[in-house]
Amino acid sequence: MNENHTQEIHKHEHSHTHTQTQAVLNRMSRAIGHMEAVKRMVEDGRDCSEVLIQIAAVRSAINNIGKIILEDHISHCIVDAVEHGEQQALEDLKIAIEKFVK
């Protein structure tokens, strides 16, 4: 994401209250630990098939983290933005979803 777009996103006035922040952070920590374990597998010369399976597991964990963030964002930020008539928040969400599902 370029710097101008990032600045544009953060200009919005709607609230950014998230109820799942700790769950997201916990899942991220586990995914990071899992990815570090996969790195050690590669360093140790483990079977490529095993490494690929573990990479798929990490990717799945990251996708699930994204889903939680998306649900939380829609439930809180987007609802607040719609209530306050902030159309740009919906456009930003559309862009984020397009990038997330690629």
N, C-alpha and C positions, 0 to 999 in steps of 0.2 A: 504494500500500500504506500502510495507516495505521501510525502510530508503534508502537502496542501490538503489532501483528502482526509488525512488523520486529524489535522487541525479543524477542518470543516465539521467532522463528526463530533468533536468535543465542544463545539460552540453551542450546541443545543441546550435548551434550558430544562428539559424534562428530567425527572429524577432518575437516578441509577441505583435504585434499591434492589438488591438481590438476596433472595432467601437461601440460595444454594451455594453461596460462596465457599463455605468450609468444605462441603461435599466435593466441589470442583477442585479445590486445592488438595484435598486428600487423594482424589483420583489422579490428579496431575503428579503428585509425589510418587504414587505407585507406578504410573506409566514411565516416569523418569527412571525409577529404579529398575523397572523391567527393561528399558532401553539400554541402561548401563550393563545389565546382565547379558543382553544380546551382543553388546560390544565386546564383552569379555569372551563370549562364545567365538566370535570372529577372531579375536586375538589368540585364542587357544587352538584355532584350527578345527573347530567343530564342524560336523557334517553340514553342508550347505542346505540340505532339506530341512534339518532341524532349525537352522538360522532363519530360513524363510518362513517357517511355521510360526516362530516367535515374533518375527517382524509383523506378520499378519495379526497376531494377537495384540501387539502394541498399537497397530493402526486401528483395530477395532476399539481398543480402549480410548484412544484419542477421539475417534468419531463419537463415542458415547459421551465423552466430556463435552464435545461440541453440541450435542443434542441437549444436554442439561443446560448449558449456557443459553442456547437458543430458546428453550422453553421458559427459562427464568426471564430472559430479556423480553419475550413477548408478553408474559404474564405481568410484568412490572413496568418496564421502560416504555414499551410500545403502547400499553393500555394508557399510561400517563400521558404519553405524547398525543395519542388520539383524543383523549379528553381535553387537551389543551390546543387542539387543532394544529399540531406540528407535523405537517405533511412530509417534511424532509426526513423525519425519523423513519417513516415508512419506505421512502426511497433508499435510505441507507441500509435498512433491513433487507430489502430486495437485493441490493448489491452484495451484502454479506452472505445471504443464502446462496446466491449464484456462485460465489467463490467457495463456499463451504462444501457444496455438493459436487464440485468439479473433481 
